[in-house]
């Protein structure tokens, strides 16, 4: 099992739209707003790192308003 914490930078005034779209992704376990360089952080839970990459590239980065992502990876013990 692979876990990713995805830091997401969003265009101004698009934060709520992106947040709402992320809520619809089944792989997203948690989402929190941030203050600072990134606007949101999403916890992603998937079977492996290949699937994590697919979720980030195909599902998160394709959301209108997402400018940049940074993924921190880990695995469950």
mmCIF file of the N, C-alpha and C atoms, coordinates in Angstrom:
data_MODEL
# 
_entry.id   MODEL 
# 
loop_
_atom_site.group_PDB 
_atom_site.id 
_atom_site.type_symbol 
_atom_site.label_atom_id 
_atom_site.label_alt_id 
_atom_site.label_comp_id 
_atom_site.label_asym_id 
_atom_site.label_entity_id 
_atom_site.label_seq_id 
_atom_site.pdbx_PDB_ins_code 
_atom_site.Cartn_x 
_atom_site.Cartn_y 
_atom_site.Cartn_z 
_atom_site.occupancy 
_atom_site.B_iso_or_equiv 
_atom_site.pdbx_formal_charge 
_atom_site.auth_seq_id 
_atom_site.auth_comp_id 
_atom_site.auth_asym_id 
_atom_site.auth_atom_id 
_atom_site.pdbx_PDB_model_num 
ATOM 1   N N  . UNK A 1 1  ? 0.851   -1.174 0.000   1.00 0.00 ? 1  UNK A N  1 
ATOM 2   C CA . UNK A 1 1  ? 0.000   0.000  0.000   1.00 0.00 ? 1  UNK A CA 1 
ATOM 3   C C  . UNK A 1 1  ? 0.901   1.243  0.000   1.00 0.00 ? 1  UNK A C  1 
ATOM 4   N N  . UNK A 1 2  ? 0.553   2.210  -0.811  1.00 0.00 ? 2  UNK A N  1 
ATOM 5   C CA . UNK A 1 2  ? 1.340   3.448  -0.926  1.00 0.00 ? 2  UNK A CA 1 
ATOM 6   C C  . UNK A 1 2  ? 0.487   4.637  -0.505  1.00 0.00 ? 2  UNK A C  1 
ATOM 7   N N  . UNK A 1 3  ? 1.159   5.561  0.165   1.00 0.00 ? 3  UNK A N  1 
ATOM 8   C CA . UNK A 1 3  ? 0.492   6.787  0.604   1.00 0.00 ? 3  UNK A CA 1 
ATOM 9   C C  . UNK A 1 3  ? 1.257   7.959  0.013   1.00 0.00 ? 3  UNK A C  1 
ATOM 10  N N  . UNK A 1 4  ? 0.511   8.946  -0.451  1.00 0.00 ? 4  UNK A N  1 
ATOM 11  C CA . UNK A 1 4  ? 1.126   10.163 -0.940  1.00 0.00 ? 4  UNK A CA 1 
ATOM 12  C C  . UNK A 1 4  ? 0.450   11.373 -0.329  1.00 0.00 ? 4  UNK A C  1 
ATOM 13  N N  . UNK A 1 5  ? 1.249   12.349 0.006   1.00 0.00 ? 5  UNK A N  1 
ATOM 14  C CA . UNK A 1 5  ? 0.729   13.636 0.450   1.00 0.00 ? 5  UNK A CA 1 
ATOM 15  C C  . UNK A 1 5  ? 1.057   14.610 -0.670  1.00 0.00 ? 5  UNK A C  1 
ATOM 16  N N  . UNK A 1 6  ? 0.008   15.127 -1.304  1.00 0.00 ? 6  UNK A N  1 
ATOM 17  C CA . UNK A 1 6  ? 0.190   15.970 -2.474  1.00 0.00 ? 6  UNK A CA 1 
ATOM 18  C C  . UNK A 1 6  ? -0.059  17.426 -2.091  1.00 0.00 ? 6  UNK A C  1 
ATOM 19  N N  . UNK A 1 7  ? 0.989   18.229 -2.206  1.00 0.00 ? 7  UNK A N  1 
ATOM 20  C CA . UNK A 1 7  ? 0.883   19.672 -2.000  1.00 0.00 ? 7  UNK A CA 1 
ATOM 21  C C  . UNK A 1 7  ? 0.428   20.271 -3.321  1.00 0.00 ? 7  UNK A C  1 
ATOM 22  N N  . UNK A 1 8  ? -0.595  21.115 -3.269  1.00 0.00 ? 8  UNK A N  1 
ATOM 23  C CA . UNK A 1 8  ? -1.209  21.619 -4.487  1.00 0.00 ? 8  UNK A CA 1 
ATOM 24  C C  . UNK A 1 8  ? -1.259  23.144 -4.480  1.00 0.00 ? 8  UNK A C  1 
ATOM 25  N N  . UNK A 1 9  ? -0.690  23.727 -5.525  1.00 0.00 ? 9  UNK A N  1 
ATOM 26  C CA . UNK A 1 9  ? -0.746  25.180 -5.713  1.00 0.00 ? 9  UNK A CA 1 
ATOM 27  C C  . UNK A 1 9  ? -1.884  25.465 -6.693  1.00 0.00 ? 9  UNK A C  1 
ATOM 28  N N  . UNK A 1 10 ? -2.753  26.423 -6.345  1.00 0.00 ? 10 UNK A N  1 
ATOM 29  C CA . UNK A 1 10 ? -3.968  26.679 -7.109  1.00 0.00 ? 10 UNK A CA 1 
ATOM 30  C C  . UNK A 1 10 ? -4.006  28.147 -7.547  1.00 0.00 ? 10 UNK A C  1 
ATOM 31  N N  . UNK A 1 11 ? -4.612  28.391 -8.700  1.00 0.00 ? 11 UNK A N  1 
ATOM 32  C CA . UNK A 1 11 ? -4.807  29.765 -9.170  1.00 0.00 ? 11 UNK A CA 1 
ATOM 33  C C  . UNK A 1 11 ? -5.666  30.525 -8.158  1.00 0.00 ? 11 UNK A C  1 
ATOM 34  N N  . UNK A 1 12 ? -5.431  31.827 -8.006  1.00 0.00 ? 12 UNK A N  1 
ATOM 35  C CA . UNK A 1 12 ? -6.243  32.617 -7.083  1.00 0.00 ? 12 UNK A CA 1 
ATOM 36  C C  . UNK A 1 12 ? -7.739  32.479 -7.371  1.00 0.00 ? 12 UNK A C  1 
ATOM 37  N N  . UNK A 1 13 ? -8.517  32.365 -6.329  1.00 0.00 ? 13 UNK A N  1 
ATOM 38  C CA . UNK A 1 13 ? -9.976  32.264 -6.357  1.00 0.00 ? 13 UNK A CA 1 
ATOM 39  C C  . UNK A 1 13 ? -10.498 30.950 -6.947  1.00 0.00 ? 13 UNK A C  1 
ATOM 40  N N  . UNK A 1 14 ? -9.618  29.967 -7.123  1.00 0.00 ? 14 UNK A N  1 
ATOM 41  C CA . UNK A 1 14 ? -10.037 28.646 -7.625  1.00 0.00 ? 14 UNK A CA 1 
ATOM 42  C C  . UNK A 1 14 ? -9.932  27.578 -6.537  1.00 0.00 ? 14 UNK A C  1 
ATOM 43  N N  . UNK A 1 15 ? -9.557  27.992 -5.327  1.00 0.00 ? 15 UNK A N  1 
ATOM 44  C CA . UNK A 1 15 ? -9.299  27.031 -4.265  1.00 0.00 ? 15 UNK A CA 1 
ATOM 45  C C  . UNK A 1 15 ? -10.507 26.141 -3.967  1.00 0.00 ? 15 UNK A C  1 
ATOM 46  N N  . UNK A 1 16 ? -11.676 26.746 -3.848  1.00 0.00 ? 16 UNK A N  1 
ATOM 47  C CA . UNK A 1 16 ? -12.871 25.980 -3.500  1.00 0.00 ? 16 UNK A CA 1 
ATOM 48  C C  . UNK A 1 16 ? -13.260 25.003 -4.602  1.00 0.00 ? 16 UNK A C  1 
ATOM 49  N N  . UNK A 1 17 ? -13.151 25.419 -5.850  1.00 0.00 ? 17 UNK A N  1 
ATOM 50  C CA . UNK A 1 17 ? -13.481 24.528 -6.975  1.00 0.00 ? 17 UNK A CA 1 
ATOM 51  C C  . UNK A 1 17 ? -12.556 23.316 -6.997  1.00 0.00 ? 17 UNK A C  1 
ATOM 52  N N  . UNK A 1 18 ? -11.267 23.558 -6.802  1.00 0.00 ? 18 UNK A N  1 
ATOM 53  C CA . UNK A 1 18 ? -10.299 22.465 -6.795  1.00 0.00 ? 18 UNK A CA 1 
ATOM 54  C C  . UNK A 1 18 ? -10.565 21.553 -5.595  1.00 0.00 ? 18 UNK A C  1 
ATOM 55  N N  . UNK A 1 19 ? -10.806 22.123 -4.448  1.00 0.00 ? 19 UNK A N  1 
ATOM 56  C CA . UNK A 1 19 ? -11.112 21.358 -3.240  1.00 0.00 ? 19 UNK A CA 1 
ATOM 57  C C  . UNK A 1 19 ? -12.315 20.441 -3.487  1.00 0.00 ? 19 UNK A C  1 
ATOM 58  N N  . UNK A 1 20 ? -13.371 20.989 -4.058  1.00 0.00 ? 20 UNK A N  1 
ATOM 59  C CA . UNK A 1 20 ? -14.581 20.207 -4.320  1.00 0.00 ? 20 UNK A CA 1 
ATOM 60  C C  . UNK A 1 20 ? -14.324 19.078 -5.313  1.00 0.00 ? 20 UNK A C  1 
ATOM 61  N N  . UNK A 1 21 ? -13.504 19.327 -6.319  1.00 0.00 ? 21 UNK A N  1 
ATOM 62  C CA . UNK A 1 21 ? -13.167 18.274 -7.296  1.00 0.00 ? 21 UNK A CA 1 
ATOM 63  C C  . UNK A 1 21 ? -12.345 17.167 -6.651  1.00 0.00 ? 21 UNK A C  1 
ATOM 64  N N  . UNK A 1 22 ? -11.425 17.550 -5.775  1.00 0.00 ? 22 UNK A N  1 
ATOM 65  C CA . UNK A 1 22 ? -10.603 16.548 -5.084  1.00 0.00 ? 22 UNK A CA 1 
ATOM 66  C C  . UNK A 1 22 ? -11.454 15.642 -4.207  1.00 0.00 ? 22 UNK A C  1 
ATOM 67  N N  . UNK A 1 23 ? -12.483 16.201 -3.598  1.00 0.00 ? 23 UNK A N  1 
ATOM 68  C CA . UNK A 1 23 ? -13.375 15.401 -2.749  1.00 0.00 ? 23 UNK A CA 1 
ATOM 69  C C  . UNK A 1 23 ? -14.033 14.262 -3.520  1.00 0.00 ? 23 UNK A C  1 
ATOM 70  N N  . UNK A 1 24 ? -14.186 14.413 -4.814  1.00 0.00 ? 24 UNK A N  1 
ATOM 71  C CA . UNK A 1 24 ? -14.852 13.417 -5.651  1.00 0.00 ? 24 UNK A CA 1 
ATOM 72  C C  . UNK A 1 24 ? -13.941 12.264 -6.066  1.00 0.00 ? 24 UNK A C  1 
ATOM 73  N N  . UNK A 1 25 ? -12.634 12.406 -5.829  1.00 0.00 ? 25 UNK A N  1 
ATOM 74  C CA . UNK A 1 25 ? -11.697 11.346 -6.201  1.00 0.00 ? 25 UNK A CA 1 
ATOM 75  C C  . UNK A 1 25 ? -11.665 10.299 -5.096  1.00 0.00 ? 25 UNK A C  1 
ATOM 76  N N  . UNK A 1 26 ? -11.922 9.046  -5.440  1.00 0.00 ? 26 UNK A N  1 
ATOM 77  C CA . UNK A 1 26 ? -12.010 7.996  -4.432  1.00 0.00 ? 26 UNK A CA 1 
ATOM 78  C C  . UNK A 1 26 ? -10.679 7.734  -3.729  1.00 0.00 ? 26 UNK A C  1 
ATOM 79  N N  . UNK A 1 27 ? -9.561  8.032  -4.386  1.00 0.00 ? 27 UNK A N  1 
ATOM 80  C CA . UNK A 1 27 ? -8.242  7.798  -3.788  1.00 0.00 ? 27 UNK A CA 1 
ATOM 81  C C  . UNK A 1 27 ? -7.875  8.837  -2.732  1.00 0.00 ? 27 UNK A C  1 
ATOM 82  N N  . UNK A 1 28 ? -8.580  9.959  -2.721  1.00 0.00 ? 28 UNK A N  1 
ATOM 83  C CA . UNK A 1 28 ? -8.283  11.036 -1.775  1.00 0.00 ? 28 UNK A CA 1 
ATOM 84  C C  . UNK A 1 28 ? -8.956  10.720 -0.442  1.00 0.00 ? 28 UNK A C  1 
ATOM 85  N N  . UNK A 1 29 ? -8.136  10.552 0.598   1.00 0.00 ? 29 UNK A N  1 
ATOM 86  C CA . UNK A 1 29 ? -8.654  10.255 1.934   1.00 0.00 ? 29 UNK A CA 1 
ATOM 87  C C  . UNK A 1 29 ? -8.945  11.510 2.739   1.00 0.00 ? 29 UNK A C  1 
ATOM 88  N N  . UNK A 1 30 ? -8.080  12.501 2.597   1.00 0.00 ? 30 UNK A N  1 
ATOM 89  C CA . UNK A 1 30 ? -8.216  13.739 3.371   1.00 0.00 ? 30 UNK A CA 1 
ATOM 90  C C  . UNK A 1 30 ? -7.709  14.905 2.538   1.00 0.00 ? 30 UNK A C  1 
ATOM 91  N N  . UNK A 1 31 ? -8.283  16.085 2.787   1.00 0.00 ? 31 UNK A N  1 
ATOM 92  C CA . UNK A 1 31 ? -7.826  17.319 2.143   1.00 0.00 ? 31 UNK A CA 1 
ATOM 93  C C  . UNK A 1 31 ? -7.865  18.430 3.189   1.00 0.00 ? 31 UNK A C  1 
ATOM 94  N N  . UNK A 1 32 ? -6.827  19.256 3.187   1.00 0.00 ? 32 UNK A N  1 
ATOM 95  C CA . UNK A 1 32 ? -6.777  20.386 4.110   1.00 0.00 ? 32 UNK A CA 1 
ATOM 96  C C  . UNK A 1 32 ? -6.281  21.628 3.384   1.00 0.00 ? 32 UNK A C  1 
ATOM 97  N N  . UNK A 1 33 ? -6.849  22.790 3.681   1.00 0.00 ? 33 UNK A N  1 
ATOM 98  C CA . UNK A 1 33 ? -6.312  24.042 3.144   1.00 0.00 ? 33 UNK A CA 1 
ATOM 99  C C  . UNK A 1 33 ? -5.022  24.392 3.880   1.00 0.00 ? 33 UNK A C  1 
ATOM 100 N N  . UNK A 1 34 ? -4.136  25.081 3.190   1.00 0.00 ? 34 UNK A N  1 
ATOM 101 C CA . UNK A 1 34 ? -2.858  25.500 3.759   1.00 0.00 ? 34 UNK A CA 1 
ATOM 102 C C  . UNK A 1 34 ? -2.678  27.002 3.585   1.00 0.00 ? 34 UNK A C  1 
ATOM 103 N N  . UNK A 1 35 ? -1.776  27.557 4.338   1.00 0.00 ? 35 UNK A N  1 
ATOM 104 C CA . UNK A 1 35 ? -1.355  28.944 4.168   1.00 0.00 ? 35 UNK A CA 1 
ATOM 105 C C  . UNK A 1 35 ? 0.122   28.913 3.813   1.00 0.00 ? 35 UNK A C  1 
ATOM 106 N N  . UNK A 1 36 ? 0.503   29.647 2.798   1.00 0.00 ? 36 UNK A N  1 
ATOM 107 C CA . UNK A 1 36 ? 1.904   29.665 2.402   1.00 0.00 ? 36 UNK A CA 1 
ATOM 108 C C  . UNK A 1 36 ? 2.065   29.374 0.930   1.00 0.00 ? 36 UNK A C  1 
ATOM 109 N N  . UNK A 1 37 ? 3.152   28.707 0.588   1.00 0.00 ? 37 UNK A N  1 
ATOM 110 C CA . UNK A 1 37 ? 3.489   28.452 -0.816  1.00 0.00 ? 37 UNK A CA 1 
ATOM 111 C C  . UNK A 1 37 ? 2.444   27.587 -1.516  1.00 0.00 ? 37 UNK A C  1 
ATOM 112 N N  . UNK A 1 38 ? 1.883   26.606 -0.823  1.00 0.00 ? 38 UNK A N  1 
ATOM 113 C CA . UNK A 1 38 ? 0.861   25.730 -1.400  1.00 0.00 ? 38 UNK A CA 1 
ATOM 114 C C  . UNK A 1 38 ? -0.483  26.030 -0.756  1.00 0.00 ? 38 UNK A C  1 
ATOM 115 N N  . UNK A 1 39 ? -1.550  25.740 -1.482  1.00 0.00 ? 39 UNK A N  1 
ATOM 116 C CA . UNK A 1 39 ? -2.898  26.084 -1.030  1.00 0.00 ? 39 UNK A CA 1 
ATOM 117 C C  . UNK A 1 39 ? -3.656  24.923 -0.405  1.00 0.00 ? 39 UNK A C  1 
ATOM 118 N N  . UNK A 1 40 ? -3.363  23.699 -0.856  1.00 0.00 ? 40 UNK A N  1 
ATOM 119 C CA . UNK A 1 40 ? -4.068  22.515 -0.360  1.00 0.00 ? 40 UNK A CA 1 
ATOM 120 C C  . UNK A 1 40 ? -3.082  21.375 -0.175  1.00 0.00 ? 40 UNK A C  1 
ATOM 121 N N  . UNK A 1 41 ? -3.425  20.449 0.720   1.00 0.00 ? 41 UNK A N  1 
ATOM 122 C CA . UNK A 1 41 ? -2.692  19.199 0.837   1.00 0.00 ? 41 UNK A CA 1 
ATOM 123 C C  . UNK A 1 41 ? -3.722  18.081 0.836   1.00 0.00 ? 41 UNK A C  1 
ATOM 124 N N  . UNK A 1 42 ? -3.461  17.060 0.013   1.00 0.00 ? 42 UNK A N  1 
ATOM 125 C CA . UNK A 1 42 ? -4.365  15.925 -0.097  1.00 0.00 ? 42 UNK A CA 1 
ATOM 126 C C  . UNK A 1 42 ? -3.614  14.646 0.252   1.00 0.00 ? 42 UNK A C  1 
ATOM 127 N N  . UNK A 1 43 ? -4.235  13.820 1.071   1.00 0.00 ? 43 UNK A N  1 
ATOM 128 C CA . UNK A 1 43 ? -3.673  12.510 1.397   1.00 0.00 ? 43 UNK A CA 1 
ATOM 129 C C  . UNK A 1 43 ? -4.286  11.494 0.440   1.00 0.00 ? 43 UNK A C  1 
ATOM 130 N N  . UNK A 1 44 ? -3.415  10.798 -0.297  1.00 0.00 ? 44 UNK A N  1 
ATOM 131 C CA . UNK A 1 44 ? -3.836  9.831  -1.301  1.00 0.00 ? 44 UNK A CA 1 
ATOM 132 C C  . UNK A 1 44 ? -3.442  8.439  -0.818  1.00 0.00 ? 44 UNK A C  1 
ATOM 133 N N  . UNK A 1 45 ? -4.366  7.489  -0.909  1.00 0.00 ? 45 UNK A N  1 
ATOM 134 C CA . UNK A 1 45 ? -4.103  6.113  -0.495  1.00 0.00 ? 45 UNK A CA 1 
ATOM 135 C C  . UNK A 1 45 ? -4.382  5.197  -1.683  1.00 0.00 ? 45 UNK A C  1 
ATOM 136 N N  . UNK A 1 46 ? -3.334  4.521  -2.160  1.00 0.00 ? 46 UNK A N  1 
ATOM 137 C CA . UNK A 1 46 ? -3.443  3.655  -3.337  1.00 0.00 ? 46 UNK A CA 1 
ATOM 138 C C  . UNK A 1 46 ? -2.635  2.369  -3.117  1.00 0.00 ? 46 UNK A C  1 
ATOM 139 N N  . UNK A 1 47 ? -2.718  1.455  -4.067  1.00 0.00 ? 47 UNK A N  1 
ATOM 140 C CA . UNK A 1 47 ? -2.055  0.161  -3.880  1.00 0.00 ? 47 UNK A CA 1 
ATOM 141 C C  . UNK A 1 47 ? -0.539  0.204  -4.092  1.00 0.00 ? 47 UNK A C  1 
ATOM 142 N N  . UNK A 1 48 ? -0.064  1.098  -4.984  1.00 0.00 ? 48 UNK A N  1 
ATOM 143 C CA . UNK A 1 48 ? 1.378   1.172  -5.226  1.00 0.00 ? 48 UNK A CA 1 
ATOM 144 C C  . UNK A 1 48 ? 1.748   2.558  -5.773  1.00 0.00 ? 48 UNK A C  1 
ATOM 145 N N  . UNK A 1 49 ? 3.047   2.778  -5.926  1.00 0.00 ? 49 UNK A N  1 
ATOM 146 C CA . UNK A 1 49 ? 3.523   4.090  -6.356  1.00 0.00 ? 49 UNK A CA 1 
ATOM 147 C C  . UNK A 1 49 ? 3.187   4.383  -7.820  1.00 0.00 ? 49 UNK A C  1 
ATOM 148 N N  . UNK A 1 50 ? 3.030   3.355  -8.624  1.00 0.00 ? 50 UNK A N  1 
ATOM 149 C CA . UNK A 1 50 ? 2.615   3.565  -10.013 1.00 0.00 ? 50 UNK A CA 1 
ATOM 150 C C  . UNK A 1 50 ? 1.205   4.155  -10.055 1.00 0.00 ? 50 UNK A C  1 
ATOM 151 N N  . UNK A 1 51 ? 0.315   3.618  -9.239  1.00 0.00 ? 51 UNK A N  1 
ATOM 152 C CA . UNK A 1 51 ? -1.044  4.157  -9.184  1.00 0.00 ? 51 UNK A CA 1 
ATOM 153 C C  . UNK A 1 51 ? -1.043  5.570  -8.613  1.00 0.00 ? 51 UNK A C  1 
ATOM 154 N N  . UNK A 1 52 ? -0.185  5.818  -7.649  1.00 0.00 ? 52 UNK A N  1 
ATOM 155 C CA . UNK A 1 52 ? -0.072  7.170  -7.080  1.00 0.00 ? 52 UNK A CA 1 
ATOM 156 C C  . UNK A 1 52 ? 0.309   8.159  -8.172  1.00 0.00 ? 52 UNK A C  1 
ATOM 157 N N  . UNK A 1 53 ? 1.274   7.787  -8.986  1.00 0.00 ? 53 UNK A N  1 
ATOM 158 C CA . UNK A 1 53 ? 1.702   8.652  -10.082 1.00 0.00 ? 53 UNK A CA 1 
ATOM 159 C C  . UNK A 1 53 ? 0.549   8.913  -11.050 1.00 0.00 ? 53 UNK A C  1 
ATOM 160 N N  . UNK A 1 54 ? -0.212  7.882  -11.381 1.00 0.00 ? 54 UNK A N  1 
ATOM 161 C CA . UNK A 1 54 ? -1.349  8.035  -12.286 1.00 0.00 ? 54 UNK A CA 1 
ATOM 162 C C  . UNK A 1 54 ? -2.406  8.978  -11.719 1.00 0.00 ? 54 UNK A C  1 
ATOM 163 N N  . UNK A 1 55 ? -2.690  8.849  -10.425 1.00 0.00 ? 55 UNK A N  1 
ATOM 164 C CA . UNK A 1 55 ? -3.692  9.713  -9.789  1.00 0.00 ? 55 UNK A CA 1 
ATOM 165 C C  . UNK A 1 55 ? -3.235  11.166 -9.831  1.00 0.00 ? 55 UNK A C  1 
ATOM 166 N N  . UNK A 1 56 ? -1.969  11.396 -9.489  1.00 0.00 ? 56 UNK A N  1 
ATOM 167 C CA . UNK A 1 56 ? -1.461  12.773 -9.464  1.00 0.00 ? 56 UNK A CA 1 
ATOM 168 C C  . UNK A 1 56 ? -1.454  13.367 -10.867 1.00 0.00 ? 56 UNK A C  1 
ATOM 169 N N  . UNK A 1 57 ? -0.891  12.647 -11.818 1.00 0.00 ? 57 UNK A N  1 
ATOM 170 C CA . UNK A 1 57 ? -0.738  13.189 -13.172 1.00 0.00 ? 57 UNK A CA 1 
ATOM 171 C C  . UNK A 1 57 ? -2.082  13.280 -13.896 1.00 0.00 ? 57 UNK A C  1 
ATOM 172 N N  . UNK A 1 58 ? -2.869  12.226 -13.857 1.00 0.00 ? 58 UNK A N  1 
ATOM 173 C CA . UNK A 1 58 ? -4.100  12.182 -14.658 1.00 0.00 ? 58 UNK A CA 1 
ATOM 174 C C  . UNK A 1 58 ? -5.314  12.809 -13.983 1.00 0.00 ? 58 UNK A C  1 
ATOM 175 N N  . UNK A 1 59 ? -5.393  12.747 -12.668 1.00 0.00 ? 59 UNK A N  1 
ATOM 176 C CA . UNK A 1 59 ? -6.600  13.208 -11.978 1.00 0.00 ? 59 UNK A CA 1 
ATOM 177 C C  . UNK A 1 59 ? -6.433  14.544 -11.271 1.00 0.00 ? 59 UNK A C  1 
ATOM 178 N N  . UNK A 1 60 ? -5.296  14.758 -10.643 1.00 0.00 ? 60 UNK A N  1 
ATOM 179 C CA . UNK A 1 60 ? -5.120  15.998 -9.870  1.00 0.00 ? 60 UNK A CA 1 
ATOM 180 C C  . UNK A 1 60 ? -4.589  17.132 -10.749 1.00 0.00 ? 60 UNK A C  1 
ATOM 181 N N  . UNK A 1 61 ? -3.529  16.877 -11.477 1.00 0.00 ? 61 UNK A N  1 
ATOM 182 C CA . UNK A 1 61 ? -2.951  17.941 -12.315 1.00 0.00 ? 61 UNK A CA 1 
ATOM 183 C C  . UNK A 1 61 ? -3.880  18.383 -13.436 1.00 0.00 ? 61 UNK A C  1 
ATOM 184 N N  . UNK A 1 62 ? -4.839  17.546 -13.779 1.00 0.00 ? 62 UNK A N  1 
ATOM 185 C CA . UNK A 1 62 ? -5.763  17.907 -14.857 1.00 0.00 ? 62 UNK A CA 1 
ATOM 186 C C  . UNK A 1 62 ? -6.937  18.765 -14.388 1.00 0.00 ? 62 UNK A C  1 
ATOM 187 N N  . UNK A 1 63 ? -7.059  18.968 -13.081 1.00 0.00 ? 63 UNK A N  1 
ATOM 188 C CA . UNK A 1 63 ? -8.146  19.795 -12.553 1.00 0.00 ? 63 UNK A CA 1 
ATOM 189 C C  . UNK A 1 63 ? -7.892  21.255 -12.931 1.00 0.00 ? 63 UNK A C  1 
ATOM 190 N N  . UNK A 1 64 ? -8.901  21.899 -13.482 1.00 0.00 ? 64 UNK A N  1 
ATOM 191 C CA . UNK A 1 64 ? -8.780  23.307 -13.856 1.00 0.00 ? 64 UNK A CA 1 
ATOM 192 C C  . UNK A 1 64 ? -8.466  24.146 -12.616 1.00 0.00 ? 64 UNK A C  1 
ATOM 193 N N  . UNK A 1 65 ? -7.429  24.945 -12.700 1.00 0.00 ? 65 UNK A N  1 
ATOM 194 C CA . UNK A 1 65 ? -7.028  25.807 -11.598 1.00 0.00 ? 65 UNK A CA 1 
ATOM 195 C C  . UNK A 1 65 ? -5.783  25.315 -10.870 1.00 0.00 ? 65 UNK A C  1 
ATOM 196 N N  . UNK A 1 66 ? -5.413  24.047 -11.053 1.00 0.00 ? 66 UNK A N  1 
ATOM 197 C CA . UNK A 1 66 ? -4.192  23.522 -10.433 1.00 0.00 ? 66 UNK A CA 1 
ATOM 198 C C  . UNK A 1 66 ? -2.996  24.021 -11.228 1.00 0.00 ? 66 UNK A C  1 
ATOM 199 N N  . UNK A 1 67 ? -2.081  24.671 -10.517 1.00 0.00 ? 67 UNK A N  1 
ATOM 200 C CA . UNK A 1 67 ? -0.886  25.237 -11.150 1.00 0.00 ? 67 UNK A CA 1 
ATOM 201 C C  . UNK A 1 67 ? 0.303   24.289 -11.008 1.00 0.00 ? 67 UNK A C  1 
ATOM 202 N N  . UNK A 1 68 ? 0.436   23.691 -9.826  1.00 0.00 ? 68 UNK A N  1 
ATOM 203 C CA . UNK A 1 68 ? 1.633   22.910 -9.517  1.00 0.00 ? 68 UNK A CA 1 
ATOM 204 C C  . UNK A 1 68 ? 1.306   21.908 -8.428  1.00 0.00 ? 68 UNK A C  1 
ATOM 205 N N  . UNK A 1 69 ? 2.004   20.768 -8.456  1.00 0.00 ? 69 UNK A N  1 
ATOM 206 C CA . UNK A 1 69 ? 1.890   19.800 -7.370  1.00 0.00 ? 69 UNK A CA 1 
ATOM 207 C C  . UNK A 1 69 ? 3.274   19.359 -6.937  1.00 0.00 ? 69 UNK A C  1 
ATOM 208 N N  . UNK A 1 70 ? 3.350   18.904 -5.703  1.00 0.00 ? 70 UNK A N  1 
ATOM 209 C CA . UNK A 1 70 ? 4.568   18.311 -5.164  1.00 0.00 ? 70 UNK A CA 1 
ATOM 210 C C  . UNK A 1 70 ? 4.109   17.129 -4.333  1.00 0.00 ? 70 UNK A C  1 
ATOM 211 N N  . UNK A 1 71 ? 4.629   15.945 -4.634  1.00 0.00 ? 71 UNK A N  1 
ATOM 212 C CA . UNK A 1 71 ? 4.167   14.737 -3.976  1.00 0.00 ? 71 UNK A CA 1 
ATOM 213 C C  . UNK A 1 71 ? 5.237   14.197 -3.032  1.00 0.00 ? 71 UNK A C  1 
ATOM 214 N N  . UNK A 1 72 ? 4.823   13.976 -1.800  1.00 0.00 ? 72 UNK A N  1 
ATOM 215 C CA . UNK A 1 72 ? 5.655   13.347 -0.788  1.00 0.00 ? 72 UNK A CA 1 
ATOM 216 C C  . UNK A 1 72 ? 5.147   11.918 -0.643  1.00 0.00 ? 72 UNK A C  1 
ATOM 217 N N  . UNK A 1 73 ? 6.034   10.933 -0.741  1.00 0.00 ? 73 UNK A N  1 
ATOM 218 C CA . UNK A 1 73 ? 5.584   9.547  -0.740  1.00 0.00 ? 73 UNK A CA 1 
ATOM 219 C C  . UNK A 1 73 ? 5.988   8.816  0.523   1.00 0.00 ? 73 UNK A C  1 
ATOM 220 N N  . UNK A 1 74 ? 5.237   7.758  0.786   1.00 0.00 ? 74 UNK A N  1 
ATOM 221 C CA . UNK A 1 74 ? 5.532   6.888  1.911   1.00 0.00 ? 74 UNK A CA 1 
ATOM 222 C C  . UNK A 1 74 ? 4.792   5.583  1.730   1.00 0.00 ? 74 UNK A C  1 
ATOM 223 N N  . UNK A 1 75 ? 4.992   4.677  2.646   1.00 0.00 ? 75 UNK A N  1 
ATOM 224 C CA . UNK A 1 75 ? 4.314   3.391  2.604   1.00 0.00 ? 75 UNK A CA 1 
ATOM 225 C C  . UNK A 1 75 ? 3.811   3.054  4.008   1.00 0.00 ? 75 UNK A C  1 
ATOM 226 N N  . UNK A 1 76 ? 2.706   2.323  4.060   1.00 0.00 ? 76 UNK A N  1 
ATOM 227 C CA . UNK A 1 76 ? 2.179   1.887  5.361   1.00 0.00 ? 76 UNK A CA 1 
ATOM 228 C C  . UNK A 1 76 ? 3.027   0.742  5.872   1.00 0.00 ? 76 UNK A C  1 
ATOM 229 N N  . UNK A 1 77 ? 3.252   0.717  7.160   1.00 0.00 ? 77 UNK A N  1 
ATOM 230 C CA . UNK A 1 77 ? 3.969   -0.397 7.788   1.00 0.00 ? 77 UNK A CA 1 
ATOM 231 C C  . UNK A 1 77 ? 3.012   -1.488 8.151   1.00 0.00 ? 77 UNK A C  1 
# 
